């Protein structure tokens, strides 16, 4: 019975999140204030060769706020001008392994399938997953996943390289907490600065417009 209740609540939360995001305004008559709603970073803004602006979410699987933010991000109707990516932040020993776990998922093209279940394992079931053995045990419960291969990939050279690159990127953008969003390599904001998840996405879209306008 509890499983059915959880499934209903999860579905309801996703529907509410989708409704909020889909009805969010796409033009911004309100003004957002630098140092209050966002921070300007050193260096020039970057527009990708395809004309889009990269938006990076720095996150940690063990972060309760990141867990609550995830369904909002999944429901977000992103403008076509946004190229969105997630990057794990290393804040402590557990987050370091979780970064390896994320890149193992990515390298095996499983991140879309496994990110939400992994969040649920940590925050709903409240199980600790802090090493490859724990991760393999959890992965073995996921349909269609080669748990041994996934666990082995966490300490592969490719995963370790990606973790080092993620750490350098976090240092470059001075990431001190999660979730944090970086827009075009020029602006940084977060739900904490915005006071709400939906407001933070409005700020992100506003900052994308600034980058495209050369501001």
Secondary structure, 3 states (H helix, E strand, C coil): CHHHHHHHHHHHHHHHHHHHHHCCCCCCCCCCCECCCEEECCCCCCCCCCCCEEEEEEECCCCHHHHHHHHHHHHCCCCCCEEEEEEECCCCHHHHHHHHHHHHHHHCCCHHHHHHHHHHHHHCCCCCCCCHHHHHHHHCCCCCCCHHHHHHHCCCHHHHHHHHHHHHHHHHCCCCCCCEEEECCCEEECHHHHCCHHHHHHHHHHHHHHHHCCC
